[in-house]
Structures are given as structure tokens and as C-alpha cells.
Amino acid sequence: MVGFVFLVLGAGIAMIFPYLMGKLLGKEETNNIISDSTFGDLFSDKFNIVIALIAVFIVQAIFSFFRVYLFGVVTENTLNDLRKAAFRHLVVSPMNFYNKSKVGELSSRIATDINLLQDTMNSTIAEFVRQTIVVLVSTIALFLFTPKLSLIMLAVVPLVTFGAIFFGGFIKRLSKKSQDAAAESNSILTEALSGIVNVKSFTNELYEIARYGRSAEKIKNLTLKAVVWRAAFISFIIVSMFSTIVFIIWQGMLFVDNGTLSKEEFYQFIFFTIFIGSSLGSLPNAYASIKKALGATERLMEILGGEIEQIQLEKKLEVLDLNGNVSFENVSFAYESRPEITVLKNLSFEVQAGQKVALVGASGAGKTTISSLLLRFYEPLSGNILFDNKKASDYSLTAIRNEMTIVPQDVILFNGTIKENILYGDVDADESAIIEAAEKANAHNFIMSFPDGYDTIVGDRGIKLSGGQRQRIAIARAILKNPTILVLDEATSSLDSESERLVQDALDKLMENRTSFVIAHRLSTIKNCDKIFVFEKGELVEQGTHEELMVVPDGTYKHLAKIQFS
């Protein structure tokens, strides 16, 4: 608000300039004295007018400094809040949101679109308001000082207004399309660089270059189209405005010649007209930029207005102290992105606290979906999931997830130190707890073999560590969290024999006295589980121990075991 005050004052003080210049140039001199009926003797001398003009420049400079400074402060604070709000909203958005959105596109919204808003809020809006004030004040001054010519000038305003509305709406639509194309392009870039190993191993560099090239061409074409319309708008303004100004000045000279207009009034009119012309000339470009920024704002508002999970973002206040009993009662589920495919069909089973349960079945049988429902990434279409004989929906989302953790097949570490990645399990843990967790995960020895030990940087997604090392860091992270319920999703499937032995030993320690769900294709890793659930097409078809299932005639598990162990 204060910035706008300085903006208005600065624009207003600038309007004194054409008034004083008209007086300086337009009055007839008599002994170097200029007659002035409005301000008495204040502007009766040329020297006083020059001093007044310099004072106007100094005051305007001071107002401009505070205007730019205050707008910059407000803009950066606003955008800082917007960045944090957008990231906060993304982090607490449900998994269904990410099933429908691309990470690269979302990062583009946070980065590119907000940067566009930064330029607009820092300078464009202020400039648009300032130039609008100049036009309004100059127009009022013209009516006060030269009413005869002002009516001619007024005829131009509707033409410019309707032109601005027409061009502005079209430019805004093009801007939204351009922003969408930029987000899509950024998504392709992120995917290609994140999966660079696949790109190179399949020698698909040319394919990715072509894919990104098509995306870049789309951005270029949309941008050039917007440029054409902006150029047409500016050309329209130049032709309509400046042709009119020339015509009005010509009319003013005729008025001076026939004595109906004084030279002082004529010069004031010229300067005010120049101010109006230059301001109107810059308004279309500023207006187009604002409309472009509004397109970006709409996309950001779509993100900020989306559905979010009811996550408790304060420190962990609620401790459930679960025993670890888990039950599925007639649970059915289909993903929102594929509603026609029922992934789980009236699924029912019960797991006692501390049991180690294996989930077995072909790909697409629903094993990973069960783990997602346990963590309440999604809600069942029907049926209930119970923890300690209480419905999952009766617990707060944060509290129930605090009782669980998952060790996935494809471990993703954050680009920080090993210590920071282990601390992700409990950010308040001390040094001794971190080391103890690493030791239990069979990770301490290889960590200490690095020159920087626990301060070793793991690189983007943990690329500087081997698969087995990443897996053991993830296990140490899970141990530090100390969950009641544990989900292991193919945690050893992609490791060599030595790494698998170390990881499996760490997993055995992790599963002690915890309810554990083990998703595995390699049946050799689940022989010792307390119970094995066998799934086919979202239905539980068999359950029992390894020994019990191996004697089931024509059993699915027995068939899978024969294939793997033969």
C-alpha cells in the first residue's frame, strides 16, 4: 500500500513538468519577467521555473526510489510465501494427484510461472499503474488548460480501450497455451535426465533429442504467435494514437494562428499530449505482460486449490502405540486413473501383531496396492482396513503413518549426506542412535570406509552409492524410525548375492518384533515367514506357511515354487 502511495505521488509530481515547461517556453518576455496570473510572482522569473523543475526531478527521484524498493520488498515476500505455499500444497497432495500429474510439469509451475510473476509484480504492474495515472492526470489537465482540443483527444480513448480488451484476451489465451507447453517440455527434460541410464543403454539419445525438439518447437510457435499479436497491438496503438496526436497538434497550431489559443496553452498541450502518447504507447506491452502473468497465476491457483490430505504438520504429538494387528474386511479398490479396473476384489485377511507375512503373486495381482492402502495413500472403494480392531479412518493420517514405514525395491535417497538420509527416519535422533541404526543395517562398516564417513554426499537419488549400499541406508532409516508395521517391497530383488546376504540379514533384524508385510517374487526369501498370502487378479486364493502351501494339490504357490526352485 505504501509503495502505491509513492507510485501515485511520483506519477502526480511528474505532471508538474509539462505545466512548467509550457510556462517556460510559451510566455512572451518583458525585461526577463514572465507574467503569471495563477501563482502570482512564484513563476514570474525564468530562474524560478528552472529551480522548480529541478525540485520536481529531485522529489520524483526520491519517490521513485521508495516506490521501487517497497514494490521489490512486497513482491519478494509475496512470492516467497507463494513458493512455500505451493510446495506445501504439493507435499500434502494425495497420491491420486501425482498419478495424474507429471513431476517435471509441477516443478515448472513452481519455478517458471513464479519467475514470470516476479517480473510482473516487480515492475510491470507498477509501470502499468504509473502510466495509467499519467494518462488520466494528463487528460484532466488538458481539459482544464485546453478544453477546445481535449474533445478531439477524447475520441481516441474508446478505440484504444476496445483494442486493448480484444488483443489482451487473445494474448492471455496464447500465454496459457505457451505455459502449458513449457511445463510439458520441462517434464520431458526431467524424465530424460532422470532416466539417463536407460536413454544411453537403449541408445535412444536421438529419440529423446527429437522428442524434446518437438516440444521446444511447439513452445516457439506459440510464443511467435503471441509475439505477432503483441506486435500487431503495438502497431495498432502507434498508428491510431500518433496519427491522432499529429492531427491534434496541427489543429492546435491553427488555434494559435487565429488567436483562440495562447502559446503557453499550446506548449502545455503539446507536452501533456506527448506524455499521454508515450504512456499509451507503453501500456499495451505492459498490459500484455500482465495478461500473460495472469495465465501463469491461474495454473498456480489450480494447484493451490486442489485436494490435500489431512496431514498434521506440527511435531509428532499423537503417539498411537499400536500393537500391530491388521485386518482387511471385504476391501475392494480401483485406481481413480483406471476406474474400470478393479485391482482388489472383496479382499479379507487378518495378520496378528509381530507376524511376518509374505504377499505373493504375479505382477498386477494387487500386492503393491495392498501396501499403498496400508499406508493410506488411497482409500478403499468399499470395505474396511483395521489396525488393532479399529478402522483406519478413525486414526489421524499422520498418526497412523508414524507407526509404519516402507523399504522399497528402488530406493531413492536425497542429495545430501548419508547422515541426513538416515536422519529422515527420525529428524530428532542423536549421533549414537544414527550409528546404532547403521550397525543394525550392516551399513556402518562401508560408511566408515568413505573418507567423509557419515558426512559423505550420496549424490542425486543416491547415485554415488551401489544398490546394496542404498538399500542398507534405507533400512537404517527404517530402523531409526522404529515402526510398528513394516512393508518390504521387493527389497532384495535387484542385488548381487553378497549384497543380498547383507541386506537380508539387516532386514531380519529390522523385522524382529514387528508386523511385517514382505512383497517378494523370489520365494527363497520368504520361506520362513509366519504366513504367506497368494493373490491372483486381486483375490486371495491361498494362505498358509511355506510347508502347508507346498502340499496343496495344483496350488498356485506350489506351481510358482517349482518354477523357481527347479
KEZANU-722127 format. One record per residue: residue in one letter; x, y, z of N, C-alpha, C in turn. Coordinates in steps of 0.05 Angstrom, whole numbers, plus 5000, padded with zeros to 4 digits. Each point is the difference from the previous one (the first is absolute). Layout:
! KEZANU-722127
AXYZXYZXYZ;...
END
This chain:
! KEZANU-722127
M501749765000498350245000501750255000;V502150015017501750235001501550044973;G500749774988501350024974498250134979;F497449935001498150124981499750305006;V500250085025499950295007502350154987;F502449895002502350124987499849994970;L498749794990499649984971498150224990;V497850045015498150214992501350285003;L501450045022501350265004502150064978;G501649794994502050034979498850064973;A497949864993498650054975498750285000;G498950075023498750275002502050234998;I502349975014502050224999501150034972;A500149784985501150024973498250174982;M497550025007498150164983500550305003;I501550085020500750295002501950084978;F501649804990502050064979498850134975;P498049884987498950134976498850275005;Y498850035024498950265008502150225001;L502249945014502250195002501450054974;M500449794984501350044974498350174982;G497449975002498250184984500450285008;K500350065026500450275009502750104991;L502149835002502750094993500350074971;L498649854983500350044971497950184987;G497750015013497750134987499650295005;K501050115022499450285007501850204985;E498950224992501650214988501650145022;E502650064994501750125020499850305000;T500050115025500150295004502050065022;N502550104991502250045020500549745016;N499949784985500649745012498049925022;I497750145000497949945019497749864986;I499049795013497849854988497550055016;S497950104988497550055014498749745007;D498949985024498749765009497650085017;S497649934990497650075014499149795020;T501149764998499149785017501549995026;F502750024999501749975024501350265008;G499050234991501250265008502850024990;D501850065018502850054993501749755001;L498849765009501649765004501549924974;F498550004978501249924975500350244981;S500550225011500250244983502850034988;D501949845009502750024990500949734989;K501450004978500949754987501749845020;F501750135015501749865019498449845020;N497850125010498349875019498749744989;I499350034974498849774986502049774998;V502550074992502149804998500649865027;I500150165021500449895027497749815007;A497550094993497749845006500149734984;L500950014975500349764984502049815013;I502350105009502149845013498849875026;A498550175015498849895024498049774994;V498550044978498249784991501549754995;F502350024986501649764993501149865026;I500950175019501149885025497949865016;V497750135003497849885015499049744986;Q499950014973499149774985502049775003;A502650065001502149805004499749875027;I499450165021499749895027497549815001;F497850104988497649835000500549744984;S501550024978500549774983501749795015;F502050105016501649825015498349845019;F498450135016498449865020497949834987;R498950094977498149834985501349744991;V502350024987501449754991500849825023;Y501050135021500949845024497649865013;L497950145005497749885013498649794983;F499850054974498949804982501749755000;G502650045000501849775001499749835025;V499950145023499649865026497449855000;V497950134993497349875000499949764981;T501250044976500049794980501549765010;E502450045010501649775009498749865024;N498850155018498649875022497649844991;T498550124981497749864989500749754985;L502150024983500849774985501249785017;N501450095021501149815019497849845014;D497950145008497649875012498749824979;L499950094975498749844979501549744994;R502750034999501749764995499549805023;K500250095025499749825022497249885001;A498050174994497249895000499649804979;A501250054976499749814978501449735006;F502450025011501549765007498649855023;R499150155019498549885023497549854989;H498650124981497649884990500749754984;L502250014984500849774985500849765018;V501450065022500949795018497749865013;V497950155006497749875014497749924981;S500650024974498049904980499949705000;P497649894995499749705001501449874976;M500449745002501449854979498550024973;N497350015001498450024976500950244983;F500750225014500950244986502549944984;Y501949855011502549944987499649794978;N497949845002499449814979499150144974;K498950255004499050154977501950234992;S502150045015501850234994502949904995;K501550154985502849944995501750185018;V502149875012501750155018501450234987;G500949964975501350224985498150234996;E497549944994498050224996499550155025;L499949865023499550135025502350175008;S502549914996502350165007500150254982;S499149984975499850234982498150215011;R497849905012498050195011501350165023;I501549865017501250145023502250194991;A501649914980502350174992499350204979;T499349914976499550184977497850195004;D497749905009497650175003500450215022;I501349935022500450195021502150214991;N502049924985502050194990498650204981;L498149914985498550184983498450205017;L498849915021498650185019501950205013;Q502549915005502050175012500550254983;D500449964974500550234982497550184999;T497749874999497550164998499550175024;M500349875024499450155025502250205006;N502449954993502250185007499850264984;S499449984974500250244984497550044982;T499049794988497950044980497550125011;I499049895023497550115011500450295008;A502350065013500650275009500150194976;E501349914978500250164977497350044987;F498449794999497350024989498350215015;V500149985027498550195016501050284996;R502750035000501250274997499250124974;Q500249854978499350114974497050064998;T498449845014497150055000499450275014;I501450045023499750255015500850244982;V502249964986501050224983497950074978;V498849794988498050054980497650145012;L499149915024497650125012500550295008;V502350055014500650275009500550194977;S501449904980500550174976497550074986;T498249804998497450054987498450215015;I499949985027498650205016501350284996;A502750005000501450264997499350124973;L499849844979499350104974497350135000;F498149875013497350115001499950275016;L501850025020500150255016501450224984;F502249944986501650214988499250054970;T499349784986499350034972497549844993;P497750085010497649854995499249974971;K500850204984499249994972501249774985;L502549935007501349784986499649735014;S499250005025499849765015497749814990;L497950124990497849834990500949834976;I501950114984501049844978501749775010;M501650065021501649795012498349785013;L497750085012498349815013498949794981;A499750064975498849824981501849754996;V502550025006501949774996499749795021;V499250085025500049825023498349754995;P497550014991498449764996501449804981;L501250114978501349844981502349845012;V501650135016502349875014499049795020;T497950075015498949835021499049744988;F498350024979498949764988502249834987;G502050144989502349854988501549855021;A500550135023501449875022498549755010;I497450025003498449785010500249764980;F499750064974500149794980502749864999;F502150174997502749884999500849875026;G499450125022500749895026498949735005;G497449964994498849745004501249784983;F500750074975501349814982502849935010;I501550205008502749965010500049825025;K498050045018499849845024499649714994;R498249944980499549734993502549874988;L501450154983502549904989502149955022;S500150185020501949975022499549745015;K497549945006499349755015501049764984;K499550004974500949784983503049985000;S501350234999503050005000501049905027;Q498850085022500849905027499649705002;D497849904989499549715001502249854983;A500650114977502149884983502750005014;A500650225014502550025014500149795023;A497849975014499949805022500449724988;E498749944977500349744988502949964991;S501250204989502849994991501949945024;N499450145022501649965024499749725011;S497649884997499549735008501749804984;I500150054974501749824983502950025008;L500950255005502850045008500649855026;T498250035020500449865026500149704996;E498149894985499949714996502549904986;A500950144980502449914985502550015017;L500350215016502450025016499949815024;S497649965011499749815023500549724991;G499249944975500449734990502249984980;I502250155004502150024980501449734996;V500049835021501249734997498449844979;N497450015001498349864981500450124972;V500150264999500350144974502649904986;K502149995015502649924988500149704995;S498949845019500249714996498449914976;F497850144994498449934977500750164975;T502250165002501050174979497750174988;N498450125017497750154991500550305003;E502550094999500650285001498650164978;L500149894975498750144978497050025004;Y498849795011497150005005499350225020;E501550025022499550205021500550284989;I502150034984500650264988497650094982;A499049814984497850064983497450065016;R499649855021497650045017500150285013;Y502350075011500350265012499950224979;G501149944976500050204978497150074991;R498349794999497250054992498650185021;S500649945025498950165022501050294999;A502650034995501150274998498850154976;E499649864978498850134976497150095006;K498649845016497350085008500050265016;I501950025019500250245016500750244982;K501949954982500850224982497750104983;N498549814989497750084982497950165016;L499449905024498050155016501050275008;T502650025007501250255008500150204977;L500749894976500150184977497250104992;K498149835004497250084995499250235018;A500849965026499450225020501550254992;V502549974991501650234992498750154977;V498949854981498750134977497650175010;W498549885018497650155009500850245017;R502149975017501050235015501050214982;A501549924979501150194981497750154985;A497949844993497750124987498650205018;F499849935026498850185019501650265002;I502649985003501750245002499850174974;S500049864977499850154975497350154998;F497949865010497450135000500050255018;I501349985023500250235018501650234987;I502349934987501750204988498450154978;V498749854982498650134978497750175010;S498349885018497650145009500750245017;M501849965019500650215019501650234988;F502349934988501850214991498950154975;S498449864984498750154978498050205011;T498649925021498150185013501550245013;I502349945013501550215013501050214980;V501049904977500950194979497650174990;F497849874997497650154991499250215021;I500149935026499250185021502050245002;I502649944998502050215001499650204976;W499449894977499450174977497650185005;Q497949895013497750165007500850225020;G501749925019500950205021501550234987;M501749944980501450224987498150194985;L497949884990498050174987498650195020;F499549885024498850165021501850235009;V502749945001501950215008500150224979;D499949914975500250204978497650184999;N497649905007497750174999499450145027;G501849955020499950155025498149885021;T498849774995498249885019501549835021;L502649964997501649855019502750145003;S500950045026502650135005502249804995;K502550114997502349834997500549835024;E499650125024500549865025498149755001;E497550044994498049785000500849794979;F501050104976500749814979502349835008;Y502150125012502349845008499349805023;Q498350105018499149815021498549774988;F498350064980498549794987501949804986;I502150114987501949824986501349815020;F501050115022501449845020498249795013;F497650095007498149815011499249784980;T499850084975499349814979502349804996;I502550105001502349824997500049805023;F499450095024499849825023497949794996;I497650094990497949804995500849804979;G501250114979500849824978502049795008;S502150095014502149815009498949805020;S498250095017498849825020498249794987;L498350104981498349814986501649814983;G502350104990501749824984501249775016;S500550055026501249795017497949835013;L497550105002497949845013499449734987;P499949994973499349744988502049785008;N502650064999502049805007499849915029;A499650205018499649945029497449845004;Y497950084986497549865002500249714991;A501449964978500449734989501649835020;S502050125012501749855020498349925024;I498350185009498249945023498149784993;K498950004976498249794992501449734998;K502650014991501649764999500549895028;A500550185019500549925028497449895012;L497750114992497549905011499549714991;G501049944975499849724991501649815017;A502450095008501649845018498849985028;T498850225009498750005026497749805002;E498549984978497749825001500949715004;R502249934987501149725004500949965028;L501350205012500949975028497649985019;M497950164994497749995017498649734998;E500249874977498849734997501449805019;I502750035002501549835018499250065029;L500050265007499450085027497149945008;G498349984980497249945006499349715000;G502049834995499449714998499649865027;E499249764998499549845025502649945014;I499950005026502449935016499349795021;E502149865010499649815022499950155027;Q498749895018499850125027502549925016;I502250124993502549945013500550205023;Q501049895022500750165024502950094996;L500450254995502750104993501650105024;E498849995024501550075023501749765008;K501550045022501649785010498249775008;K501149755000498449775006498950015029;L497550065002498850045026498549755009;E498849864980498349775007501649744996;V500249845021501449744998497949795005;L499549824979497949815002500849755016;D502649934999500949775015498449754991;L499949954974498649774989501349745007;N498449795003501149735003500949894973;G498550074979500849914973498149804988;N497649965011498049834987498850144976;V499849864978499050124975497949814988;S497750124992497949844987498950144976;F499549854979498650104976497349865000;E497850164998497349895000498650084975;N499849814981498550034975500950264986;V502650044997501150244988500049974969;S498850204987500250024971501250274993;F501550004978501450254993500550014970;A499850244989500750064972501350285000;Y502150034984501450264999498250204985;E500150255009498450214989500750044970;S502549964993500850034972499149774983;R499349775012499049764985497649895015;P497850145001497749925016498749744989;E500449944975498849764989501349745008;I502450025012501549765008500049985030;T498649795010500049955029502549845008;V501850145014502549885007499849805023;L498450065020499449825023497049955001;K499349755005497249924999499249865026;N498550145016498949895025502249855016;L502250135004502349875012499750005031;S500449775012499949975029502349835010;F501450095020502149845014500650135026;E501449865017500750105027502949935006;V501450195011502849975008500350075029;Q501249825016500450055028502550175005;A500050145022502350175007502649845001;G502150104987502649885000500449784979;Q497949934985500349804979501450104976;K501549824986501350064975498349874978;V498850174983498249914980501150064972;A499949804983501050044972497650034982;L500250194981498050044979501149914974;V498849794988501149874977497950004977;G501050024976498350004977501350124976;A498849954977501150114975499850315000;S501450134982499850294998497250084993;G499050205014497250094996498049865017;A500949825019498249855017498950185022;G501350235006499050185020501750035025;K502549894999501750005024500850285008;T501050154981500950285006497650175008;T497749954988497650155007499349965029;I500449765010499449955029501950175017;S502550024993501850165016499350294999;S499050104976499150284998497550055017;L498249805002497750035017500750005029;L502049835007500950005028501050275009;L501550134982501150275006498050224995;R497649924992497850194995500750214979;F501649904980500450174977497350044984;Y498449795002497350004988498049895020;E497550054995497849895017498549794984;P499249785013498549794986497450104989;L499149884978497450064989497849895018;S500549775012498149885019501649835019;G498749925022501449855020501650175020;N501349875018501550145021502849885004;I501950175007502649915010500150075029;L500849815017500050045029502949975011;F500650185018502549975016499349975029;D500849785012499249945027497050015004;N498649884980497049985001498650274999;K501450214990498850264997500450094971;K497950124989500150084972502350194995;A501349974977502250184993499150294999;S497650044990499050284997499550135027;D499949855022499750115027502650115011;Y502249934988502650115008500650254983;S501650185011500950224983502149894981;L500050124976501849904979502950015008;T500850225013502850035009500649795021;A498349965019500549815022500349724990;I498349914981500249724991502549964983;R500850214984502449974984502550015018;N499850135022502350005019500649725010;E498049824999500449735010501049814979;M500450104975500749834978502450114985;T501449824986502050094981500249794978;I501250094977500349824977502950014990;V501049764993502649984987499549904972;P500150184980499349924972502349864986;Q499349904977502049884982501950214989;D498850214990501650224988500350225021;V502149995016500450195021500950274988;I498850215008500850274992501050155024;L502550074999501250175021500050294991;F500050185020500150284994502950094997;N500450204983502750104994501150155024;G500949855020501250125024502149805010;T500550015026501949815012498649745008;I501649805005498949745010498650055026;K501250165017498850065026497250134997;E499850194981497450134996497949804990;N500949814983498149814989499049805021;I501849925018499249835022498150155019;L500750255005498450175019497250044989;Y499549944975497350034989498049835015;G501049785013498349835016499150135026;D501750175011499350145025501950255001;V499050234992501750234998501050105027;D498949895022500950095026502049805013;A500849804985501849795011502850125005;D501449895019502850095006502049824985;E502550075002502249874986500149705006;S499749945026500349715008497749844988;A497650114998497749854989500549964970;I501250194986500549974972502049784995;I502150005016502149794997498949725006;E498449995021498749745008498249904978;A498550174988498249924978501749904976;A502250144994501749924977501349735006;E500849965024501249745007498149774997;K497550045009498049794997499349954971;A500350214983499549974972502449914984;N502149925014502549914987501150224981;A499750255008500950224983502350155013;H500549975025502050165014502849964988;N500749754994502849954990500550134973;F498149984981500550124974499950315002;I498450105018499850295004502750105010;M501249865020502550095011502349964981;S499649844979502249974980500350244982;F497950184999500250244985501650215016;P501550174986501650205014498450195018;D497650064991498350185016498049865018;G500149735000498249855018497150074996;Y498750065022497150064999499450274986;D502150164996499650254985500549984970;T500149754991500449954971497550084985;I500350164978497850084983499249764982;V497449945000499149764985499450064971;G499850264992499450074973497049994994;D499250094976497250014992498849725001;R497949975016498649745003501849785010;G502350085012501949805012501749864979;I500550144978501449884977502949935007;K501250125020502849945007500349755016;L497849885008500149755015499049774983;S500949755007499049774985497249935009;G498749824985497249935007499849885028;G501949835008500049885026500550205022;Q501750194995500650215019497550185004;R498750084978497650165002497949855017;Q499749744994498049845014500549995030;R502649985008500649995028499750275014;I500450224985499450265011497050035005;A498449894981497150015003499149845024;I501349775005499449835023500850145025;A502350135001500850155024498050225006;R499050134979498050215003497549895012;A499249764991497649875011500449915029;I502449905006500649925028499850245018;L501050234991500050245016497250095006;K498249964981497250085004498649815020;N501049755002498949815019497049964997;P499149914976497149974995498849765013;T497450005003498549775010499449814977;I499450124976499349844976502050074978;L501049794988502250034980499149884973;V500550144978499549914973502649984985;L500649764990502449954984499149934972;D500550194981499049964973502349924981;E500449744997502149894982502750125009;A500650005025502350145011502749884992;T500049754991502649874993500149904971;S498050084984499749864974502250084980;S501350235003501850094979502950015010;L500749835020502650005011501649754993;D502750045001501749764996500049835026;S501249774998499749805022501150115026;E502450135000501250105024498450235012;S499150184983498350225009497449905011;E498949804986497449895010500349875027;R502249875005500549875026500150215022;L501550224995500250215020497450145004;V498550054979497550145002497949825013;Q500049754993498049815012500549985030;D502649995008500649995028499050255015;A500450234987499050255011497050015002;L498749894979497049995001499049815022;D501449785004499249825021500050145028;K502150165004500250165025497750205001;L499550134977497950204999497349895006;M499449754991497449885003499449895028;E502149985016499649895027497950165016;N498049855010497950125018498450214985;R499849984974498350194985498249844981;T497650114996498249894980501250084973;S500749794984501450054975498649894976;F499750164979498849914975502350004980;V500649764989502249964982498949944972;I500450194982499349954972502449894985;A499749764989502349884988499249814977;H501650014978499849814979501849765004;R502350065014501949785005499149865025;L498949764997498849865022502049905020;S502649994992502049915019500350195024;T499250254996500350205021497750005020;I497949844995497650015017499349735012;K501849814997499449735011499450005029;N501350175015499750005029497950195011;C498450114982497850185009497949845015;D498750135019497949875016497649934983;K499550164980497649954983500650114972;I499049864980500450084972497250034988;F499550244989497550054985500649994971;V498449854985500449974971497650144986;F500750184981497950164987499949944970;E497650014989499649994971497950204993;K500750194983498150194989498450145022;G501450085022498750155021498549835020;E500249744999498649835019502049825014;L499449955026501649825016499249714994;V501849854988499349734991501249785019;E502250075013501249805019501350155023;Q500249865023501550115023500949775017;G502450045013501149805017503050035002;T501449825013502950015000501149884975;H502650024996501349894977499549704998;E500349865023499649715000497149934994;E498150155011497249944995499250044971;L501050214988499350064972501349814980;M502349905008501449824981498649734997;V498149945018498649744998497250044989;V499350244992497350054988500149904972;P498249814993500049894973499350224979;D501650024979499650194979499950295011;G501450055022499950275012501750204984;T499150245001501450224986502850035011;Y500250015027502650035013501949774993;K498949765001501749774994501050014971;H498350104982500850024972502250214997;L499750235013502150214999502649905012;A499849855022502449905014501549804982;K498549834987501349804982501650144978;I498850214989501350154978502650125010;Q499950125024502450145010502149825012;F499249785012501949825013501049784983;S498949974976500849784982502650074986;
END
